[in-house]
Amino acid sequence: MEALNKHGIGTFDVVVVNLYPFYDKVTSIGGIEFEDGIENIDIGGPAMIRAAAKNNKDVLVVVDPNDYPLLVEFLKGGGDDQHFRRRLAWKAFQHVASYDSAVAEWLWKQTSGISKSSADYDKFPPSLTVPLECISSLRYGENPHQKAAFYVDKRLAEVNAGGIATSIQHHGKDWELGSVTLFMDLIYSGAVSQGGDYAMCWTPSSRKVLEVKSFYNLLLLIHEKVFPWKSVWKPTVPSKVSFFLWTAALGRVLTTDNLWKQVDGG
């Protein structure tokens, strides 16, 4: 403070930073040259964010435009709530961590094939940071005192590379954790086997081909219900099933691994 006063430099009360859209640039259609990707890595922004977040007792740091209204209300109320300041600081560090993870992932991919003499470039990265976002809380059924949450990597959905986790939508009360795992287990139990050089067999189908009816019946193994067939698209279809039927009917389901895992590249 003495140095600031000596040189007539004022202090910052609020720091608002919007980082370069690095991930959007490097995943754009057609790709991007390495030099252009490097130029889209924000350097000064993360440094300012980290410095402001570290000094959250005296500085408010905002990295999400959705927090602007909350910031205005906070300032109108006097701005003395340390809980709010620390939440913004947490969000700031989380934002920078996600940003840096995207940069690290992209740089690792750029090393592929650079050195033919080193096998390390063809292996998985020695460490990996995956930015996950909570999309729903979960219930433990008979143990409501236990809490759980469902996290996904939404970046995959943005480039059409997500699996079933980024495709599920729901409204109303939270899912029960057991229902989610049961659903995944049922889908994954219908293994796809090789049916020739260029063909895949879907075992739950009598014809060994991908068809909506076999998926529906697989989901209803524990119930005595009849496949609605022509009325399948009507509102009577369970909401947890309808989105999956559309995906299968449009031919977007290639293997059951696409349902269980989130893969890069679709």
Backbone as a ProteinNet text record, in pm:
[ID]
protein_1_A
[PRIMARY]
MEALNKHGIGTFDVVVVNLYPFYDKVTSIGGIEFEDGIENIDIGGPAMIRAAAKNNKDVLVVVDPNDYPLLVEFLKGGGDDQHFRRRLAWKAFQHVASYDSAVAEWLWKQTSGISKSSADYDKFPPSLTVPLECISSLRYGENPHQKAAFYVDKRLAEVNAGGIATSIQHHGKDWELGSVTLFMDLIYSGAVSQGGDYAMCWTPSSRKVLEVKSFYNLLLLIHEKVFPWKSVWKPTVPSKVSFFLWTAALGRVLTTDNLWKQVDGG
[TERTIARY]
82.5	0	86	198.4	286.9	339.7	374.9	425.6	317.5	193.7	83.2	59.9	57.3	35.5	149.6	270.3	386.8	381.1	334.1	330.7	192.9	101.5	-30.5	-112.9	-98.3	-172.1	-289.1	-408.5	-527	-540.7	-624.3	-648.2	-767.3	-773.1	-883.8	-984.9	-1111.6	-1217.8	-1284.4	-1291.5	-1356.7	-1269.9	-1251.3	-1179.8	-1273.4	-1302.3	-1389.5	-1307.3	-1298.1	-1214.3	-1291	-1288.2	-1339.8	-1220.6	-1186.2	-1069.1	-1091	-980.2	-989	-1063.1	-1151.1	-1225.7	-1137.9	-1037.8	-939.7	-1004.7	-1087.4	-1144.7	-1232.8	-1309.9	-1394.3	-1309.7	-1196.3	-1109.5	-1046.6	-991.3	-918	-1011	-1138.9	-1234.7	-1325.4	-1295.2	-1377.7	-1369.2	-1471.1	-1475.9	-1356.2	-1288.4	-1171.5	-1041.2	-1051.5	-931.5	-861.6	-744.2	-668.6	-519.8	-441.3	-296.8	-237.9	-126.4	-64	-30.7	26	63.5	-58.1	-170.2	-292.6	-347.6	-335.6	-381.7	-303	-171.6	-86.3	-125.2	-154.6	-189.6	-321.9	-405.5	-535.3	-530.5	-412.2	-397.2	-385.4	-479.5	-479.2	-374.7	-290.7	-186.2	-215.9	-237.9	-262.2	-390.6	-494.8	-623.7	-616.7	-564.8	-554	-468.9	-363.6	-278.2	-356.2	-436	-516.9	-623.3	-683.7	-788	-731.1	-617.9	-557	-518	-460.8	-419.3	-539.5	-647.2	-766.8	-833.2	-839.4	-903.3	-826.3	-694	-613.1	-640.4	-664.8	-690.9	-840.4	-921.1	-1066.6	-1121.6	-1043.8	-1090.5	-1111	-1030.4	-1036.4	-1079.6	-1077.3	-1106.8	-1212.8	-1313.1	-1414.3	-1368.6	-1372.8	-1332.5	-1449.9	-1480.9	-1595.9	-1548.4	-1575.7	-1535	-1654.2	-1772.8	-1893.8	-1994.5	-2033.4	-2132.6	-2263.7	-2295.7	-2418.5	-2414.2	-2294.3	-2279.6	-2287.4	-2300	-2305.7	-2422.8	-2545	-2657.3	-2632.6	-2573.1	-2542.6	-2440.2	-2344.8	-2243.6	-2306.7	-2399	-2466.1	-2544.1	-2618.4	-2695.6	-2603.7	-2491.9	-2395.3	-2339.7	-2304.7	-2249.2	-2353.1	-2477.5	-2584.2	-2603.8	-2576	-2596.7	-2481.5	-2377.9	-2266.9	-2137.4	-2146.5	-2026.1	-1939.9	-1999.2	-1918.7	-1938.6	-1994.4	-2021.2	-1900.6	-1821.7	-1703.1	-1738.7	-1856	-1898.5	-1912.3	-1975.6	-1993.5	-1858.2	-1769	-1636.3	-1559.4	-1569.9	-1497.6	-1558.4	-1688.2	-1751.6	-1704.6	-1695.3	-1644.7	-1498.6	-1422.1	-1281.3	-1269.3	-1353.3	-1354.3	-1387.3	-1489.2	-1530.7	-1420.4	-1347.9	-1238.8	-1128	-1084.7	-979.4	-1027	-1153.8	-1208.9	-1212.5	-1247.8	-1254.6	-1116.4	-1016.4	-880	-830	-864.4	-822.8	-882.6	-1010.3	-1075.7	-1012.7	-984.1	-922.1	-785.1	-705.4	-571.4	-576.3	-677.5	-689.1	-714.6	-793	-819.1	-691.3	-613.2	-485.6	-391.1	-381.3	-292	-333.7	-464.1	-513.8	-479.5	-500.9	-472.3	-322.9	-238.8	-94.5	-46	-105.6	-65.6	-96.3	-212.1	-249.5	-153.8	-98.3	-5.8	127.9	157.7	285.4	282.5	166.3	153.8	231.5	324.9	399.9	516.4	544.2	655.1	788.8	805.9	932.7	907.5	950.1	930.7	1019.6	1123.1	1216	1167.7	1063	1012.5	871.9	853.6	720.8	627.6	681.4	599.8	489.2	513.2	416	294.4	305.3	194.2	115	154.1	85.3	-15.7	-92.9	-183.6	-102.6	-155.5	-82.1	-57.1	59.1	91.8	1.5	-58.4	-156.6	-264.8	-384.7	-498.7	-594.1	-633.6	-731.6	-858.6	-969.8	-1096.4	-1192.2	-1232.7	-1327.2	-1469.9	-1529.7	-1665.3	-1760.4	-1883.6	-1985.8	-2104.3	-2150.2	-2264	-2392.3	-2465.5	-2590.7	-2712.4	-2690.6	-2805.7	-2758.9	-2839.4	-2816.3	-2890.4	-2847.7	-2907.6	-2956	-3052.7	-3105.1	-3060.3	-3041	-2997.1	-3113.3	-3233.5	-3346.7	-3378.3	-3345.9	-3378.5	-3283.5	-3183.4	-3087.4	-3084.2	-3193	-3200.4	-3098.9	-3042.2	-2942.9	-2809.7	-2789.2	-2667.9	-2688.5	-2591	-2602.3	-2512.4	-2554.2	-2475.5	-2504.4	-2421	-2438.9	-2391.5	-2442.5	-2411.4	-2333	-2208.1	-2119.6	-2092	-2080.1	-2046.8	-1944.7	-1878.2	-1788.5	-1867.7	-1923.1	-2009.8	-1934.6	-1803.4	-1727.5	-1745.7	-1762.2	-1780.7	-1912.2	-2016.7	-2146.7	-2141.7	-2061.4	-2051.8	-1992.8	-1914.1	-1854.2	-1912.2	-2032.8	-2104	-2021.5	-1947.1	-1865.1	-1905.8	-2014.7	-2055.6	-2128.5	-2133.7	-2208.6	-2346.2	-2401.3	-2536.7	-2545	-2435.3	-2435.7	-2467.3	-2422.8	-2448.3	-2578.2	-2649.2	-2773.5	-2898	-2883.8	-2999.1	-3051.5	-3181	-3247.4	-3360.7	-3383.8	-3493.2	-3552.8	-3675.2	-3745.1	-3811.1	-3822.8	-3886.6	-3786	-3820.4	-3735.7	-3607.1	-3510.5	-3380.9	-3393.4	-3302.4	-3296.9	-3254.2	-3292.1	-3239.8	-3114.8	-3009.5	-2880.9	-2892.1	-2969.7	-2984.3	-3046.9	-3141.4	-3206.7	-3108.9	-3021.2	-2922.6	-2826.6	-2773	-2678.1	-2745.9	-2871.9	-2944.9	-2965.7	-3000.1	-3020.8	-2892.5	-2780	-2652.3	-2617.4	-2640.4	-2608.3	-2691.7	-2819	-2905.9	-2858.3	-2822.9	-2775.6	-2644.3	-2554.7	-2422.3	-2426.3	-2530.8	-2540	-2567.3	-2622.5	-2649.2	-2526.7	-2428.3	-2299.3	-2311	-2232	-2222.6	-2107.6	-2133.3	-2028.4	-1999.8	-1882.2	-1844.5	-1926.1	-1985.2	-2067.8	-2012.3	-1885.1	-1823.1	-1719.7	-1659.3	-1553.7	-1603.8	-1725.6	-1775.5	-1913.2	-1947.4	-2080.4	-2069.7	-2168.3	-2175.8	-2309.1	-2309.8	-2432.6	-2480.8	-2608.3	-2670.3	-2741.2	-2684.2	-2731.1	-2874.9	-2930.3	-3068.4	-3172	-3132.9	-3226.7	-3219.7	-3336.2	-3339	-3272.5	-3277.6	-3214.4	-3070.1	-3023.8	-2886.7	-2854.3	-2956	-2934.6	-2989.9	-2942	-2986.1	-3131.3	-3218.5	-3357.5	-3411.6	-3504.1	-3557.9	-3627	-3700.1	-3778.1	-3689.9	-3575.1	-3487.1	-3433.2	-3405.5	-3361	-3471.1	-3591.9	-3704.4	-3729	-3726.5	-3748.9	-3639	-3517.4	-3407.1	-3429.7	-3483	-3508.7	-3625.4	-3710.6	-3830	-3820.2	-3699	-3681.9	-3744.5	-3746.3	-3796.5	-3944.9	-4007.9	-4150.2	-4225.1	-4352.9	-4436.4	-4512.9	-4443.7	-4504.8	-4481.2	-4570.5	-4563.2	-4506.2	-4420.8	-4363.5	-4475.1	-4487.7	-4600.1	-4593.1	-4480.6	-4459.9	-4501.7	-4612.5	-4646.4	-4673.2	-4711	-4738.6	-4617.9	-4499.8	-4381.2	-4346.7	-4381.1	-4342.4	-4445.4	-4550.5	-4653.9	-4604.8	-4671.4	-4628	-4630.8	-4694.1	-4702.7	-4568.3	-4473.4	-4341.5	-4271.7	-4214.3	-4143.9	-4039.2	-4031.8	-3940.8	-3795.2	-3758.7	-3619.8	-3582.6	-3683.5	-3658.8	-3670	-3759.4	-3789.8	-3668.3	-3582.9	-3465.5	-3373.5	-3367.3	-3280	-3334.7	-3466.1	-3528.2	-3502.2	-3514.1	-3486.8	-3342.5	-3251.6	-3110.5	-3086	-3147	-3129.4	-3192.8	-3312.7	-3383.8	-3310.9	-3241	-3167.4	-3030.8	-3000.9	-2876.2	-2753.4	-2770.6	-2657.4	-2589.7	-2647.8	-2587.6	-2508.1	-2376.8	-2291.2	-2251.2	-2215.7	-2180	-2230.9	-2241.8	-2286.3	-2183.2	-2057.7	-1956	-1987	-2053.2	-2090.4	-2193.8	-2267.5	-2368.3	-2306.2	-2211.1	-2152.6	-2040.3	-1961.3	-1844.5	-1867.9	-1786.5	-1780.6	-1650.6	-1660.6	-1542	-1512.6	-1387.2	-1343.9	-1351.5	-1433.4	-1442.7	-1573.3	-1663.9	-1795	-1797.6
-120.3	0	125.4	119	235.5	267.6	162.1	183.1	240.5	191.1	243.3	390.7	423.7	563.4	652.5	599.8	677.5	715.1	622.4	646.2	690.9	712.5	760.7	660.3	533.8	427.6	383.7	384.1	343.3	192.3	145.5	1.6	-42.5	-172.5	-231.4	-288.8	-258.2	-316.3	-433.5	-425.8	-530	-560.3	-687.9	-731.5	-821.2	-781.2	-858	-899	-1027.9	-1078.2	-1180.7	-1163.6	-1262.9	-1316.1	-1441.3	-1499.3	-1520.1	-1526.2	-1558.3	-1691.7	-1703.6	-1829.9	-1937.6	-1981.5	-2076	-2205.2	-2266.8	-2397.3	-2387.3	-2279.6	-2260.9	-2249.7	-2184.9	-2165.5	-2296.7	-2372.5	-2493.4	-2607.5	-2598.8	-2702.7	-2656.7	-2543.6	-2491.8	-2583.6	-2577.4	-2661	-2629.2	-2733	-2712.4	-2708.9	-2701.9	-2701.1	-2566.8	-2563.6	-2440.2	-2473.6	-2386.5	-2406.9	-2392.6	-2460.1	-2457.7	-2315.4	-2236.1	-2099.2	-2016.6	-2036.4	-1963.2	-2008	-2137.3	-2187.2	-2127	-2119.2	-2060.1	-1915.1	-1841.4	-1700.2	-1680.7	-1783.8	-1773.7	-1817.6	-1847.5	-1880.8	-1751.4	-1728.3	-1606.5	-1619.7	-1518.8	-1520	-1418.7	-1293.5	-1188.9	-1208	-1258.8	-1278.7	-1371.1	-1494.8	-1585	-1529.2	-1453.9	-1396.2	-1296.3	-1211.7	-1114.2	-1182.8	-1287.9	-1360.8	-1423.6	-1489.3	-1555.5	-1455.1	-1342.4	-1241.1	-1183.9	-1155.7	-1099.6	-1200.9	-1328.2	-1431.7	-1456.2	-1450.6	-1469.7	-1359.1	-1238.7	-1124.1	-1094.6	-1201.5	-1185.5	-1107.1	-1094.1	-1016.5	-870.2	-823.2	-682.6	-661.8	-769.7	-756.5	-858.2	-812.9	-900.8	-940.6	-1068.6	-1115	-1186.9	-1148.3	-1204.6	-1256.8	-1384	-1445.7	-1495.8	-1488.2	-1538.6	-1425.6	-1390.9	-1285.3	-1309.2	-1435.1	-1465.1	-1413.5	-1380.9	-1329.9	-1177.8	-1111.6	-965	-912.5	-966.6	-918.7	-941.1	-1055.9	-1083.1	-983.9	-948.1	-850.9	-715.2	-673.7	-544.4	-543.2	-651.4	-658.7	-661	-728.3	-735.3	-597.3	-522.6	-388.9	-294	-310.9	-227.2	-255.2	-379.3	-416.7	-381.1	-319	-277.1	-350.7	-471.1	-544	-593.1	-644.8	-691.5	-840.1	-912.8	-1054.8	-1137.1	-1189.2	-1266.2	-1398.2	-1453.2	-1577.8	-1556.9	-1448.1	-1418.8	-1398.1	-1327.1	-1302.2	-1433.3	-1522.8	-1649.2	-1740.4	-1732.5	-1811.5	-1764.4	-1632.9	-1579.6	-1619.2	-1619.7	-1659.3	-1806.1	-1891.8	-2033.9	-2049.9	-1979.1	-1989.4	-1941.6	-1839.2	-1785.9	-1889.2	-1950.8	-2052	-2174	-2212.5	-2324.9	-2293.5	-2170.5	-2126	-2132.7	-2084.2	-2086.7	-2230.6	-2315.5	-2456	-2525.6	-2501.5	-2560.1	-2508.6	-2379.7	-2317.5	-2379.6	-2391.1	-2448	-2595	-2667.5	-2808.9	-2824.6	-2732.3	-2735.8	-2707.4	-2612.5	-2580.6	-2699.9	-2762	-2876.7	-2993.2	-3018.9	-3128.4	-3104.1	-2981.4	-2947	-2959.2	-2909.4	-2917	-3061.8	-3147.5	-3288.6	-3351.1	-3317	-3371.7	-3324.3	-3204.6	-3151.8	-3224.9	-3299	-3370.5	-3503	-3549.1	-3678.4	-3679.3	-3772.5	-3787.4	-3692.8	-3607.3	-3512.7	-3586	-3680.3	-3752.9	-3901.4	-3953.3	-4095.3	-4183.9	-4123.7	-4201.5	-4220.7	-4150.7	-4160	-4216.2	-4324.1	-4386.9	-4311.4	-4219.2	-4147.9	-4067.6	-4020.4	-3935.6	-4013.6	-4145.1	-4227.4	-4284.7	-4252	-4303.6	-4202.7	-4245.2	-4153.6	-4053.4	-3933.5	-3834.2	-3885.9	-3857.6	-3907.4	-3852.4	-3738	-3682.5	-3613.1	-3609.7	-3556.4	-3485.5	-3365.1	-3288.8	-3276	-3323.7	-3321.8	-3224.9	-3118.4	-3023.1	-3075.7	-3103.4	-3156.6	-3053.7	-3058.4	-2964.7	-3041.6	-3000.1	-3066.3	-3027.1	-3126.6	-3098.1	-3140.8	-3220.2	-3263.7	-3323.8	-3305.8	-3378	-3510.6	-3608.2	-3741	-3778.3	-3869.1	-3917.8	-4062.4	-4101.5	-4236.3	-4326.4	-4292.3	-4379.4	-4391.3	-4505.5	-4531.7	-4461	-4394.7	-4321.8	-4174.7	-4103.4	-3963.7	-3871.7	-3915.2	-3831.4	-3830.4	-3927.9	-3931.6	-3851.1	-3773.4	-3686.3	-3734.8	-3706.4	-3742.6	-3642	-3642.2	-3549.6	-3615.9	-3566.5	-3620.9	-3515.6	-3548.1	-3453.6	-3500	-3404.9	-3436.4	-3335.3	-3371.7	-3279.9	-3220	-3103.2	-3042.2	-3000.3	-2990.8	-2953.5	-3057.2	-3184.5	-3289.6	-3273	-3235.2	-3214.9	-3099.5	-2998.5	-2881.7	-2916.3	-3022.4	-3063.1	-3197	-3230.9	-3352.7	-3478.9	-3480.1	-3596.2	-3658	-3613.8	-3665.4	-3796.8	-3868.4	-3992.4	-3968.8	-4070.7	-4060.7	-3962.2	-3943.7	-3853.6	-3710.4	-3668.4	-3531.6	-3520	-3630.8	-3629.4	-3631.9	-3675.3	-3688.8	-3552.8	-3536.5	-3417.9	-3463.3	-3389.2	-3426.1	-3301.3	-3314.9	-3204.6	-3259.6	-3175.7	-3219.7	-3260.9	-3362.7	-3402.2	-3468.9	-3475.7	-3533.1	-3682.1	-3732.7	-3875.7	-3949.2	-4074.9	-4160.6	-4228	-4228.3	-4279.8	-4422.8	-4505.1	-4643.4	-4655.7	-4567.1	-4570.9	-4537.2	-4442.3	-4403.4	-4518.3	-4580.6	-4690.1	-4811.9	-4837.8	-4949.3	-4927.1	-4804.4	-4770.6	-4793.8	-4747.5	-4765.6	-4913.7	-4990	-5132.6	-5207.3	-5170.8	-5236.3	-5211.7	-5087.4	-5054.9	-5126.4	-5123.6	-5180.5	-5332.4	-5394.9	-5540.4	-5591.7	-5507.4	-5547.2	-5526.5	-5614.7	-5595	-5604.2	-5524.8	-5529.9	-5621.6	-5718.2	-5810.5	-5792.2	-5834.6	-5819.9	-5915	-5863.9	-5946.6	-5958.6	-5947.2	-5950.5	-5841.2	-5829.6	-5730.4	-5588.3	-5561.7	-5424.8	-5416.2	-5512.5	-5514.2	-5537	-5484.7	-5504	-5569.9	-5658	-5726.2	-5673.1	-5638.9	-5597.2	-5719	-5779.3	-5908.7	-5912	-5804.5	-5815.8	-5829	-5804.2	-5813.1	-5951.4	-6007.3	-6139.4	-6138.3	-6022.1	-6009.7	-5962	-5937.6	-5893.9	-5759.8	-5677.2	-5544.3	-5440	-5318.9	-5210.9	-5176	-5185.7	-5147.8	-5095.2	-5001.8	-4934.5	-5032.5	-5127.1	-5218.7	-5296.8	-5342	-5419.7	-5334.8	-5207.5	-5118.3	-5099.9	-5078.1	-5055.1	-5177.8	-5294.9	-5418.1	-5442.2	-5405	-5420.5	-5336.8	-5217.8	-5129.6	-5177.2	-5259.7	-5303.5	-5449.3	-5498.5	-5638	-5666.9	-5566.7	-5589.3	-5555	-5523.1	-5488.5	-5571.8	-5593.2	-5665.4	-5563.5	-5503.8	-5403.9	-5442.1	-5393.9	-5425.4	-5305.8	-5332.3	-5225.4	-5156	-5025.1	-4953.8	-4944.5	-4975.7	-4976.9	-4846	-4841.8	-4721.7	-4601	-4627.2	-4515	-4480.7	-4528.3	-4511.5	-4365.6	-4278.4	-4137.8	-4057.3	-4121.9	-4051	-4019.6	-3927.2	-3887.8	-3999.7	-4113.9	-4222.9	-4290.4	-4269	-4329.2	-4264.5	-4342.4	-4284.7	-4183	-4072.7	-3964.5	-4007.6	-4101.6	-4146	-4234	-4276.8	-4365.1	-4292	-4194.2	-4129.8	-4068.2	-3999.7	-3936.8	-4041.5	-4158.5	-4264.3	-4325	-4338.8	-4394.2	-4306.1	-4176.4	-4083.8	-4098.5	-4109.8	-4122.8	-4249.7	-4359.9	-4486.2	-4481.9	-4423.3	-4418.7	-4334.7	-4231.8	-4144.9	-4202.6	-4320.3	-4385.3	-4326.3	-4259.5	-4195.8	-4285	-4403.1	-4495.8	-4598.6	-4596.1	-4687	-4807.7	-4784.5	-4893.5	-4859.9	-4961	-4935	-4854.7	-4858.3	-4776.7	-4628.6	-4590	-4449.9	-4407.8	-4504.5	-4472.6	-4464.9	-4550.1	-4555.9	-4454.9	-4436.1	-4350	-4219.6	-4121.1	-3997.8	-4002.3	-4000	-4018.3	-3892.3	-3870.6	-3754.3	-3785.8	-3713.2	-3734.4	-3794.5	-3831.3	-3879.8	-4029.5
0	0	0	70.9	74.3	-65.3	-139.4	-274.7	-365	-349.9	-430.2	-400.9	-273.8	-235.3	-283.3	-276.6	-317.3	-464.1	-546.6	-690.7	-739.9	-647.7	-685.8	-763	-731.5	-800.6	-713.5	-771.8	-698.2	-691.3	-602.6	-586.9	-670.9	-695.9	-769.7	-671.2	-693.8	-611.9	-682.6	-816.1	-896.3	-1018.4	-1047.7	-1167.6	-1247.9	-1371	-1460	-1582.2	-1607.8	-1716.6	-1799.4	-1931.5	-2025.2	-2104.9	-2085.3	-2150.2	-2299.5	-2375	-2517.2	-2532.1	-2632	-2651.6	-2714.3	-2640.1	-2693.9	-2742.2	-2657.7	-2693.1	-2817.1	-2828.1	-2946.1	-3072.4	-3061.3	-3177.5	-3223.5	-3130.4	-3169.2	-3208	-3174.9	-3213.7	-3326.2	-3387.9	-3496.3	-3617.3	-3701.7	-3821.4	-3911.2	-3955.6	-4039.6	-3963.2	-3829.7	-3748.2	-3747.8	-3690.4	-3677.3	-3679.8	-3740.2	-3744	-3603.9	-3581.5	-3450.1	-3406.2	-3496.5	-3462	-3422.3	-3492.2	-3458.8	-3323.9	-3295.8	-3167.3	-3052.4	-3069.1	-2966.2	-2940.5	-3046.5	-3031.9	-2959	-2956	-2889.2	-2743.4	-2692.7	-2550.8	-2471.7	-2383.3	-2301.8	-2190.8	-2177.2	-2075	-1964.2	-2004.1	-1905	-1827.9	-1896.2	-1830.6	-1711.2	-1728.7	-1614.3	-1501.4	-1536	-1431.8	-1347	-1413.4	-1339.4	-1255.4	-1312.2	-1239.6	-1113	-1125.8	-1010.2	-902	-945.1	-847.5	-773.7	-848.5	-786.2	-694.2	-739	-657.8	-528.5	-536.7	-416.3	-314.5	-363.5	-275.8	-266.5	-258.4	-261	-142.2	-36.8	78.1	40.5	-54.4	-93.8	-238.1	-318.5	-461.2	-501.9	-574.4	-631.9	-772.1	-804.2	-936.3	-1001.6	-1125	-1196.7	-1331.7	-1360.4	-1486.9	-1567.4	-1510.5	-1575.8	-1591.8	-1716	-1737.4	-1663.4	-1635	-1561.3	-1418	-1371	-1234.4	-1226.4	-1340.1	-1338.2	-1254.8	-1273.5	-1190.5	-1041.2	-1005.7	-864.8	-811.6	-896.7	-855.7	-827.1	-914.2	-895.2	-764.5	-738.3	-614.6	-493	-506.1	-396.8	-364.4	-467.2	-445.7	-387.3	-428.7	-373.1	-224.1	-184.4	-44.9	46.3	-5.7	79.1	54.4	-3.9	-41.7	72.5	179	291.8	321.5	226.6	247	200.4	293.2	258.3	189.4	221.1	157	6.4	-33.5	-175.4	-242.8	-177.2	-232.2	-252.3	-157.2	-167.5	-273.2	-289.7	-395.5	-532.4	-550.1	-676.1	-696.9	-589.1	-598.4	-637.8	-577.8	-615.1	-762.8	-808.4	-947.6	-1040.7	-998.3	-1079.5	-1097.4	-988.5	-997.5	-1076.6	-1059.3	-1134.4	-1283.1	-1316.1	-1455.4	-1520.5	-1450.5	-1503	-1516.8	-1420.7	-1426.7	-1548.3	-1576.7	-1693.5	-1822.5	-1823.3	-1940.4	-1966.8	-1861.8	-1876.2	-1915.8	-1869.3	-1905.2	-2054.5	-2112.7	-2256.6	-2334.9	-2286.2	-2350.9	-2343.9	-2226.2	-2208.3	-2297.1	-2305.9	-2389.4	-2535.8	-2580.8	-2720.3	-2750.6	-2661.1	-2682.2	-2686	-2601.8	-2603.7	-2739.3	-2794.6	-2925.2	-3034.2	-3017.7	-3118.5	-3117.5	-3010.1	-3001.8	-3075.9	-3115.3	-3181.4	-3313.1	-3323.7	-3448	-3464.6	-3366.8	-3380.3	-3382.2	-3291.8	-3282	-3301.9	-3413.4	-3441.5	-3353.9	-3295.6	-3214	-3071.3	-3033.7	-2897.4	-2898.2	-2822.6	-2816.1	-2723.8	-2644.5	-2547.2	-2613.6	-2736.6	-2803.1	-2850.5	-2852.7	-2898.1	-2782	-2660.2	-2543.2	-2490.7	-2392.8	-2325.8	-2245.1	-2224	-2144.7	-2003.8	-1946.6	-1812.6	-1704	-1727.6	-1633.2	-1713.8	-1658.5	-1732.5	-1637.8	-1675.1	-1597.8	-1680.4	-1627.2	-1699.9	-1631.9	-1699.3	-1639.9	-1647.9	-1535.6	-1531.2	-1472.6	-1518.7	-1471.9	-1415.3	-1300.3	-1236.5	-1308	-1358.9	-1427.9	-1347	-1243	-1163.8	-1032	-930.1	-805.3	-813.8	-735.7	-737.4	-598.4	-595.6	-468.8	-448.2	-322.3	-289.7	-248.4	-291.2	-263.3	-116.1	-55.9	83.8	180.4	128.2	212.2	170.9	194	148.6	214.3	326.5	393.1	318.5	229.5	149.4	21.8	-14.9	-130.6	-244.2	-366.6	-484.4	-594.8	-697.3	-808.7	-937.4	-1050.4	-1182.4	-1259.9	-1296.3	-1364.5	-1507.7	-1599.4	-1738.3	-1789.9	-1896.7	-1966.7	-2082.3	-2062.3	-2162.6	-2288.7	-2280.7	-2399.6	-2509.9	-2471.1	-2569.9	-2643.6	-2570.8	-2633.6	-2732.9	-2703.1	-2790.6	-2926.2	-2933.6	-3060.8	-3107.2	-3057.6	-3096.1	-3071.3	-2961.4	-2928.4	-2796	-2737.3	-2607.8	-2618.9	-2509.3	-2505.3	-2447.1	-2386	-2333.7	-2217.5	-2146.9	-2031.7	-2071	-2189.6	-2233.6	-2311.4	-2329	-2405.9	-2318.5	-2194.1	-2105.7	-2063.6	-2072.3	-2021.3	-1930.4	-1825.8	-1736.9	-1675.5	-1630.6	-1566.4	-1439.8	-1341.7	-1218.4	-1114	-1035.3	-923.4	-971.5	-883.4	-917.3	-945.8	-1028.7	-1053.6	-927.8	-921.5	-816	-869.7	-793	-837.8	-888.8	-819.9	-862.5	-1000.1	-1032.6	-1163.2	-1274.8	-1248.9	-1349.4	-1377.8	-1274.2	-1293.6	-1356.1	-1319.4	-1378.5	-1527.4	-1563.8	-1704.2	-1784.2	-1729.6	-1797.2	-1809.5	-1703.8	-1705.6	-1809.2	-1821.3	-1918	-2060.6	-2089.1	-2222.9	-2252	-2155.6	-2177.6	-2185.5	-2131.4	-2134.8	-2274.9	-2362.2	-2499.9	-2585.4	-2571.1	-2637	-2788.4	-2855.8	-3001.2	-3038.5	-3126.3	-3168.4	-3316.9	-3358.6	-3498.6	-3584.1	-3691.5	-3777.9	-3916.8	-3934.5	-4065.8	-4075.6	-4192.3	-4209.5	-4190.9	-4236.6	-4231.4	-4167.5	-4084.6	-4023.7	-3874.2	-3802.4	-3658.2	-3625.5	-3527.4	-3487.4	-3353.7	-3347.7	-3221.9	-3166.2	-3061.1	-3012.8	-2962.7	-2902.7	-2854.8	-2966.3	-3090.4	-3201.9	-3264.5	-3298.3	-3359.9	-3497.1	-3563	-3694.8	-3685.4	-3562.6	-3536.7	-3602.4	-3618.2	-3675.5	-3579.2	-3594.8	-3507.9	-3536.8	-3437.8	-3454	-3322.2	-3332.5	-3215.3	-3120.8	-3176.4	-3093	-2996.1	-3041.6	-2954	-2840	-2866.9	-2760.5	-2656.6	-2705	-2615.1	-2527.6	-2589.4	-2513.7	-2411	-2444.1	-2350.3	-2225.6	-2245.1	-2132.1	-2046.8	-2104.4	-2033	-1987.1	-1972.4	-1931	-1795.8	-1711	-1575.3	-1563.9	-1675.7	-1674.1	-1777.5	-1754.3	-1850.1	-1933.8	-2028	-2114.9	-2260.4	-2345.7	-2488.2	-2563	-2658.9	-2739.1	-2817	-2809.5	-2870.5	-3022.2	-3080.8	-3225.1	-3290.3	-3369	-3445	-3355.9	-3232.4	-3142	-3056.3	-3098.8	-3015.9	-2993	-3086.6	-3071.6	-2994.9	-2949.5	-2874.4	-2733.4	-2665.3	-2529.9	-2427.4	-2462.2	-2365.3	-2341.7	-2431.2	-2414	-2295.2	-2205.3	-2089.9	-2133.3	-2062.2	-2099.8	-2100.4	-2010.6	-2003.9	-2122.6	-2201.1	-2313.4	-2446.5	-2454.3	-2581.3	-2647.7	-2569.7	-2629.2	-2690.2	-2627.9	-2676.1	-2804.5	-2813.4	-2932.8	-3053.7	-3033.2	-3143.2	-3189.5	-3097.1	-3131.8	-3212.4	-3169.2	-3239.6	-3378	-3387	-3513.5	-3616.8	-3572.2	-3663.6	-3699.8	-3649.2	-3683.6	-3619.9	-3507.3	-3442.3	-3339	-3315.8	-3220.9	-3300.4	-3289.2	-3363.6	-3279.9	-3154.8	-3064.7	-2925.8	-2844	-2707.6	-2630.6	-2672.5	-2606.1	-2619	-2727.3	-2743.7	-2641.3	-2589.6	-2489.5	-2350.5	-2323.9	-2189.6	-2172.7	-2276.4	-2266.9	-2341.2	-2308.8	-2384.8	-2462.7	-2594	-2676.1	-2754.1	-2784.5	-2859.7	-3007.8	-3080.6	-3223.3	-3268.4	-3175.7	-3210	-3234.9
[MASK]
++++++++++++++++++++++++++++++++++++++++++++++++++++++++++++++++++++++++++++++++++++++++++++++++++++++++++++++++++++++++++++++++++++++++++++++++++++++++++++++++++++++++++++++++++++++++++++++++++++++++++++++++++++++++++++++++++++++++++++++++++++++++++++++++++++++++++

